[in-house]
Amino acid sequence: MDLLQALRERRSVRHYTDQMPSDEQIDKIIEAGLCAPSGKNRQDTIIISVTNRAMRDRISAMNREI
C-alpha cells in the first residue's frame, strides 16, 4: 500500500472488540510507531506493549487516577 492510498483509506475506530491483535499485528504497529516523526526529532521513542489483560486494566485504572 502506498502512502497516498493509506491516507485516503484511513479510518477512525469508534468501538473496539475484546479480541487481542496478533503478535504480528502488534509488531507492525510498534514498527510504525518507531518510524513516526517526533518533535524536532529530539525525543527518544519508548513503546511498551502490554498484552496481559489484567496488567492493561491495572495500568488503565492508574492512568485514570492521574
Jmol script that loads the backbone (N, CA, C; Angstrom):
load data "model"
ATOM      1  N   MET A   1       0.856  -1.171   0.000  1.00  0.00           N
ATOM      2  CA  MET A   1       0.000   0.000   0.000  1.00  0.00           C
ATOM      3  C   MET A   1       0.903   1.235   0.000  1.00  0.00           C
ATOM      4  N   ASP A   2       0.667   2.154  -0.917  1.00  0.00           N
ATOM      5  CA  ASP A   2       1.475   3.361  -0.939  1.00  0.00           C
ATOM      6  C   ASP A   2       0.896   4.400   0.019  1.00  0.00           C
ATOM      7  N   LEU A   3       1.650   5.444   0.253  1.00  0.00           N
ATOM      8  CA  LEU A   3       1.288   6.445   1.253  1.00  0.00           C
ATOM      9  C   LEU A   3      -0.028   7.140   0.918  1.00  0.00           C
ATOM     10  N   LEU A   4      -0.207   7.557  -0.323  1.00  0.00           N
ATOM     11  CA  LEU A   4      -1.445   8.257  -0.688  1.00  0.00           C
ATOM     12  C   LEU A   4      -2.667   7.366  -0.507  1.00  0.00           C
ATOM     13  N   GLN A   5      -2.542   6.107  -0.863  1.00  0.00           N
ATOM     14  CA  GLN A   5      -3.656   5.179  -0.686  1.00  0.00           C
ATOM     15  C   GLN A   5      -3.964   5.013   0.802  1.00  0.00           C
ATOM     16  N   ALA A   6      -2.934   4.907   1.618  1.00  0.00           N
ATOM     17  CA  ALA A   6      -3.134   4.765   3.066  1.00  0.00           C
ATOM     18  C   ALA A   6      -3.835   5.993   3.637  1.00  0.00           C
ATOM     19  N   LEU A   7      -3.446   7.180   3.183  1.00  0.00           N
ATOM     20  CA  LEU A   7      -4.085   8.402   3.667  1.00  0.00           C
ATOM     21  C   LEU A   7      -5.548   8.488   3.236  1.00  0.00           C
ATOM     22  N   ARG A   8      -5.830   8.071   2.011  1.00  0.00           N
ATOM     23  CA  ARG A   8      -7.210   8.113   1.511  1.00  0.00           C
ATOM     24  C   ARG A   8      -8.115   7.119   2.237  1.00  0.00           C
ATOM     25  N   GLU A   9      -7.565   5.964   2.594  1.00  0.00           N
ATOM     26  CA  GLU A   9      -8.381   4.902   3.183  1.00  0.00           C
ATOM     27  C   GLU A   9      -8.347   4.883   4.703  1.00  0.00           C
ATOM     28  N   ARG A  10      -7.719   5.866   5.311  1.00  0.00           N
ATOM     29  CA  ARG A  10      -7.609   5.947   6.764  1.00  0.00           C
ATOM     30  C   ARG A  10      -8.997   6.053   7.390  1.00  0.00           C
ATOM     31  N   ARG A  11      -9.205   5.339   8.466  1.00  0.00           N
ATOM     32  CA  ARG A  11     -10.491   5.348   9.157  1.00  0.00           C
ATOM     33  C   ARG A  11     -10.281   5.491  10.656  1.00  0.00           C
ATOM     34  N   SER A  12     -11.242   6.115  11.314  1.00  0.00           N
ATOM     35  CA  SER A  12     -11.213   6.224  12.770  1.00  0.00           C
ATOM     36  C   SER A  12     -11.975   5.050  13.372  1.00  0.00           C
ATOM     37  N   VAL A  13     -11.517   4.584  14.509  1.00  0.00           N
ATOM     38  CA  VAL A  13     -12.170   3.479  15.199  1.00  0.00           C
ATOM     39  C   VAL A  13     -13.057   4.059  16.293  1.00  0.00           C
ATOM     40  N   ARG A  14     -14.304   3.702  16.293  1.00  0.00           N
ATOM     41  CA  ARG A  14     -15.272   4.239  17.259  1.00  0.00           C
ATOM     42  C   ARG A  14     -15.598   3.249  18.375  1.00  0.00           C
ATOM     43  N   HIS A  15     -15.392   1.980  18.141  1.00  0.00           N
ATOM     44  CA  HIS A  15     -15.634   0.982  19.176  1.00  0.00           C
ATOM     45  C   HIS A  15     -14.674  -0.178  18.961  1.00  0.00           C
ATOM     46  N   TYR A  16     -14.450  -0.926  19.998  1.00  0.00           N
ATOM     47  CA  TYR A  16     -13.437  -1.971  19.987  1.00  0.00           C
ATOM     48  C   TYR A  16     -14.056  -3.313  20.339  1.00  0.00           C
ATOM     49  N   THR A  17     -13.341  -4.377  20.007  1.00  0.00           N
ATOM     50  CA  THR A  17     -13.762  -5.726  20.383  1.00  0.00           C
ATOM     51  C   THR A  17     -12.852  -6.219  21.499  1.00  0.00           C
ATOM     52  N   ASP A  18     -13.210  -7.343  22.096  1.00  0.00           N
ATOM     53  CA  ASP A  18     -12.369  -7.941  23.132  1.00  0.00           C
ATOM     54  C   ASP A  18     -11.233  -8.766  22.541  1.00  0.00           C
ATOM     55  N   GLN A  19     -11.219  -8.926  21.235  1.00  0.00           N
ATOM     56  CA  GLN A  19     -10.205  -9.754  20.581  1.00  0.00           C
ATOM     57  C   GLN A  19      -8.859  -9.028  20.576  1.00  0.00           C
ATOM     58  N   MET A  20      -7.818  -9.735  21.049  1.00  0.00           N
ATOM     59  CA  MET A  20      -6.472  -9.166  21.058  1.00  0.00           C
ATOM     60  C   MET A  20      -5.869  -9.248  19.662  1.00  0.00           C
ATOM     61  N   PRO A  21      -5.097  -8.242  19.255  1.00  0.00           N
ATOM     62  CA  PRO A  21      -4.411  -8.342  17.964  1.00  0.00           C
ATOM     63  C   PRO A  21      -3.335  -9.422  18.016  1.00  0.00           C
ATOM     64  N   SER A  22      -2.981  -9.945  16.865  1.00  0.00           N
ATOM     65  CA  SER A  22      -1.945 -10.979  16.809  1.00  0.00           C
ATOM     66  C   SER A  22      -0.580 -10.359  17.107  1.00  0.00           C
ATOM     67  N   ASP A  23       0.392 -11.206  17.437  1.00  0.00           N
ATOM     68  CA  ASP A  23       1.749 -10.723  17.685  1.00  0.00           C
ATOM     69  C   ASP A  23       2.306 -10.025  16.446  1.00  0.00           C
ATOM     70  N   GLU A  24       1.973 -10.545  15.270  1.00  0.00           N
ATOM     71  CA  GLU A  24       2.440  -9.932  14.024  1.00  0.00           C
ATOM     72  C   GLU A  24       1.865  -8.521  13.866  1.00  0.00           C
ATOM     73  N   GLN A  25       0.587  -8.349  14.173  1.00  0.00           N
ATOM     74  CA  GLN A  25      -0.032  -7.027  14.082  1.00  0.00           C
ATOM     75  C   GLN A  25       0.603  -6.062  15.085  1.00  0.00           C
ATOM     76  N   ILE A  26       0.850  -6.534  16.295  1.00  0.00           N
ATOM     77  CA  ILE A  26       1.475  -5.696  17.316  1.00  0.00           C
ATOM     78  C   ILE A  26       2.866  -5.274  16.863  1.00  0.00           C
ATOM     79  N   ASP A  27       3.626  -6.194  16.293  1.00  0.00           N
ATOM     80  CA  ASP A  27       4.971  -5.865  15.800  1.00  0.00           C
ATOM     81  C   ASP A  27       4.914  -4.794  14.715  1.00  0.00           C
ATOM     82  N   LYS A  28       3.927  -4.869  13.824  1.00  0.00           N
ATOM     83  CA  LYS A  28       3.796  -3.870  12.757  1.00  0.00           C
ATOM     84  C   LYS A  28       3.437  -2.501  13.336  1.00  0.00           C
ATOM     85  N   ILE A  29       2.578  -2.485  14.328  1.00  0.00           N
ATOM     86  CA  ILE A  29       2.186  -1.224  14.970  1.00  0.00           C
ATOM     87  C   ILE A  29       3.397  -0.592  15.659  1.00  0.00           C
ATOM     88  N   ILE A  30       4.179  -1.417  16.356  1.00  0.00           N
ATOM     89  CA  ILE A  30       5.378  -0.908  17.028  1.00  0.00           C
ATOM     90  C   ILE A  30       6.370  -0.368  16.013  1.00  0.00           C
ATOM     91  N   GLU A  31       6.563  -1.085  14.915  1.00  0.00           N
ATOM     92  CA  GLU A  31       7.486  -0.631  13.870  1.00  0.00           C
ATOM     93  C   GLU A  31       7.037   0.719  13.310  1.00  0.00           C
ATOM     94  N   ALA A  32       5.732   0.880  13.070  1.00  0.00           N
ATOM     95  CA  ALA A  32       5.214   2.153  12.564  1.00  0.00           C
ATOM     96  C   ALA A  32       5.452   3.266  13.575  1.00  0.00           C
ATOM     97  N   GLY A  33       5.250   2.969  14.854  1.00  0.00           N
ATOM     98  CA  GLY A  33       5.483   3.971  15.889  1.00  0.00           C
ATOM     99  C   GLY A  33       6.942   4.378  15.989  1.00  0.00           C
ATOM    100  N   LEU A  34       7.835   3.434  15.800  1.00  0.00           N
ATOM    101  CA  LEU A  34       9.264   3.742  15.864  1.00  0.00           C
ATOM    102  C   LEU A  34       9.714   4.569  14.659  1.00  0.00           C
ATOM    103  N   CYS A  35       9.007   4.445  13.547  1.00  0.00           N
ATOM    104  CA  CYS A  35       9.351   5.212  12.343  1.00  0.00           C
ATOM    105  C   CYS A  35       8.678   6.582  12.312  1.00  0.00           C
ATOM    106  N   ALA A  36       7.738   6.818  13.199  1.00  0.00           N
ATOM    107  CA  ALA A  36       6.997   8.080  13.191  1.00  0.00           C
ATOM    108  C   ALA A  36       7.902   9.231  13.629  1.00  0.00           C
ATOM    109  N   PRO A  37       7.679  10.417  13.070  1.00  0.00           N
ATOM    110  CA  PRO A  37       8.498  11.566  13.447  1.00  0.00           C
ATOM    111  C   PRO A  37       8.185  12.032  14.864  1.00  0.00           C
ATOM    112  N   SER A  38       9.136  12.713  15.463  1.00  0.00           N
ATOM    113  CA  SER A  38       8.924  13.307  16.781  1.00  0.00           C
ATOM    114  C   SER A  38       9.264  14.791  16.700  1.00  0.00           C
ATOM    115  N   GLY A  39       8.873  15.536  17.697  1.00  0.00           N
ATOM    116  CA  GLY A  39       9.116  16.973  17.724  1.00  0.00           C
ATOM    117  C   GLY A  39      10.595  17.291  17.599  1.00  0.00           C
ATOM    118  N   LYS A  40      10.957  17.985  16.555  1.00  0.00           N
ATOM    119  CA  LYS A  40      12.351  18.357  16.272  1.00  0.00           C
ATOM    120  C   LYS A  40      13.279  17.155  16.260  1.00  0.00           C
ATOM    121  N   ASN A  41      12.704  15.969  16.123  1.00  0.00           N
ATOM    122  CA  ASN A  41      13.461  14.721  16.067  1.00  0.00           C
ATOM    123  C   ASN A  41      14.378  14.562  17.280  1.00  0.00           C
ATOM    124  N   ARG A  42      13.949  15.026  18.435  1.00  0.00           N
ATOM    125  CA  ARG A  42      14.784  15.019  19.623  1.00  0.00           C
ATOM    126  C   ARG A  42      14.329  14.014  20.684  1.00  0.00           C
ATOM    127  N   GLN A  43      13.147  13.469  20.522  1.00  0.00           N
ATOM    128  CA  GLN A  43      12.621  12.588  21.565  1.00  0.00           C
ATOM    129  C   GLN A  43      12.941  11.128  21.243  1.00  0.00           C
ATOM    130  N   ASP A  44      13.492  10.440  22.209  1.00  0.00           N
ATOM    131  CA  ASP A  44      13.672   9.003  22.056  1.00  0.00           C
ATOM    132  C   ASP A  44      12.309   8.342  22.243  1.00  0.00           C
ATOM    133  N   THR A  45      12.005   7.428  21.372  1.00  0.00           N
ATOM    134  CA  THR A  45      10.715   6.750  21.422  1.00  0.00           C
ATOM    135  C   THR A  45      10.797   5.533  22.327  1.00  0.00           C
ATOM    136  N   ILE A  46       9.841   5.420  23.226  1.00  0.00           N
ATOM    137  CA  ILE A  46       9.726   4.249  24.079  1.00  0.00           C
ATOM    138  C   ILE A  46       8.318   3.697  23.882  1.00  0.00           C
ATOM    139  N   ILE A  47       8.242   2.465  23.420  1.00  0.00           N
ATOM    140  CA  ILE A  47       6.947   1.826  23.202  1.00  0.00           C
ATOM    141  C   ILE A  47       6.905   0.573  24.064  1.00  0.00           C
ATOM    142  N   ILE A  48       5.862   0.468  24.855  1.00  0.00           N
ATOM    143  CA  ILE A  48       5.694  -0.688  25.728  1.00  0.00           C
ATOM    144  C   ILE A  48       4.435  -1.421  25.283  1.00  0.00           C
ATOM    145  N   SER A  49       4.581  -2.681  24.958  1.00  0.00           N
ATOM    146  CA  SER A  49       3.451  -3.499  24.526  1.00  0.00           C
ATOM    147  C   SER A  49       2.949  -4.302  25.718  1.00  0.00           C
ATOM    148  N   VAL A  50       1.718  -4.029  26.130  1.00  0.00           N
ATOM    149  CA  VAL A  50       1.113  -4.751  27.253  1.00  0.00           C
ATOM    150  C   VAL A  50       0.052  -5.675  26.690  1.00  0.00           C
ATOM    151  N   THR A  51       0.320  -6.976  26.709  1.00  0.00           N
ATOM    152  CA  THR A  51      -0.619  -7.945  26.150  1.00  0.00           C
ATOM    153  C   THR A  51      -1.366  -8.728  27.233  1.00  0.00           C
ATOM    154  N   ASN A  52      -1.010  -8.528  28.474  1.00  0.00           N
ATOM    155  CA  ASN A  52      -1.696  -9.174  29.587  1.00  0.00           C
ATOM    156  C   ASN A  52      -2.895  -8.308  29.972  1.00  0.00           C
ATOM    157  N   ARG A  53      -4.093  -8.855  29.832  1.00  0.00           N
ATOM    158  CA  ARG A  53      -5.319  -8.081  30.058  1.00  0.00           C
ATOM    159  C   ARG A  53      -5.413  -7.513  31.472  1.00  0.00           C
ATOM    160  N   ALA A  54      -5.030  -8.287  32.472  1.00  0.00           N
ATOM    161  CA  ALA A  54      -5.104  -7.809  33.857  1.00  0.00           C
ATOM    162  C   ALA A  54      -4.143  -6.638  34.076  1.00  0.00           C
ATOM    163  N   MET A  55      -2.946  -6.742  33.529  1.00  0.00           N
ATOM    164  CA  MET A  55      -1.972  -5.660  33.661  1.00  0.00           C
ATOM    165  C   MET A  55      -2.454  -4.418  32.914  1.00  0.00           C
ATOM    166  N   ARG A  56      -3.017  -4.618  31.739  1.00  0.00           N
ATOM    167  CA  ARG A  56      -3.549  -3.493  30.963  1.00  0.00           C
ATOM    168  C   ARG A  56      -4.632  -2.757  31.749  1.00  0.00           C
ATOM    169  N   ASP A  57      -5.538  -3.511  32.367  1.00  0.00           N
ATOM    170  CA  ASP A  57      -6.619  -2.900  33.149  1.00  0.00           C
ATOM    171  C   ASP A  57      -6.062  -2.161  34.356  1.00  0.00           C
ATOM    172  N   ARG A  58      -5.030  -2.712  34.980  1.00  0.00           N
ATOM    173  CA  ARG A  58      -4.408  -2.064  36.137  1.00  0.00           C
ATOM    174  C   ARG A  58      -3.745  -0.740  35.726  1.00  0.00           C
ATOM    175  N   ILE A  59      -3.025  -0.746  34.624  1.00  0.00           N
ATOM    176  CA  ILE A  59      -2.381   0.477  34.132  1.00  0.00           C
ATOM    177  C   ILE A  59      -3.435   1.506  33.749  1.00  0.00           C
ATOM    178  N   SER A  60      -4.514   1.046  33.127  1.00  0.00           N
ATOM    179  CA  SER A  60      -5.595   1.946  32.735  1.00  0.00           C
ATOM    180  C   SER A  60      -6.227   2.605  33.965  1.00  0.00           C
ATOM    181  N   ALA A  61      -6.440   1.828  35.010  1.00  0.00           N
ATOM    182  CA  ALA A  61      -7.020   2.386  36.247  1.00  0.00           C
ATOM    183  C   ALA A  61      -6.073   3.405  36.876  1.00  0.00           C
ATOM    184  N   MET A  62      -4.774   3.106  36.890  1.00  0.00           N
ATOM    185  CA  MET A  62      -3.793   4.048  37.441  1.00  0.00           C
ATOM    186  C   MET A  62      -3.767   5.338  36.604  1.00  0.00           C
ATOM    187  N   ASN A  63      -3.906   5.208  35.306  1.00  0.00           N
ATOM    188  CA  ASN A  63      -3.898   6.365  34.430  1.00  0.00           C
ATOM    189  C   ASN A  63      -5.121   7.248  34.694  1.00  0.00           C
ATOM    190  N   ARG A  64      -6.274   6.639  34.968  1.00  0.00           N
ATOM    191  CA  ARG A  64      -7.494   7.418  35.257  1.00  0.00           C
ATOM    192  C   ARG A  64      -7.329   8.238  36.531  1.00  0.00           C
ATOM    193  N   GLU A  65      -6.530   7.765  37.473  1.00  0.00           N
ATOM    194  CA  GLU A  65      -6.345   8.463  38.735  1.00  0.00           C
ATOM    195  C   GLU A  65      -5.496   9.719  38.593  1.00  0.00           C
ATOM    196  N   ILE A  66      -4.703   9.775  37.552  1.00  0.00           N
ATOM    197  CA  ILE A  66      -3.776  10.920  37.390  1.00  0.00           C
ATOM    198  C   ILE A  66      -4.519  12.154  36.946  1.00  0.00           C
TER     199      ILE A  66
END
end "model"
wireframe off; spacefill off
backbone 0.3
color backbone group
